[in-house]
């Protein structure tokens, strides 16, 4: 296993719930300490992405980037050179 995924149930409230924020921050630190990529699921808002980026997560998945797409739409996005998983810098 080369990645640690953080479940969307924790990401959803990281900007409003101090407990979730603490858990997610600790999970990012653990993942980094184990030299794993850290992927946050359920990224839906810019504030969540900013929080995650400041703490060093590598990748995000969620509606902030795109709603679910059918195979034909995904193929079109892939042809344009965009990645299925985006990295926010």
Secondary structure as GFF3:
##gff-version 3
##sequence-region A 1 89
A	DSSP	beta_strand	3	6	.	.	.	ID=ss1
A	DSSP	alpha_helix	8	11	.	.	.	ID=ss2
A	DSSP	alpha_helix	18	33	.	.	.	ID=ss3
A	DSSP	beta_strand	37	40	.	.	.	ID=ss4
A	DSSP	alpha_helix	46	54	.	.	.	ID=ss5
A	DSSP	beta_strand	59	60	.	.	.	ID=ss6
A	DSSP	alpha_helix	71	79	.	.	.	ID=ss7
###
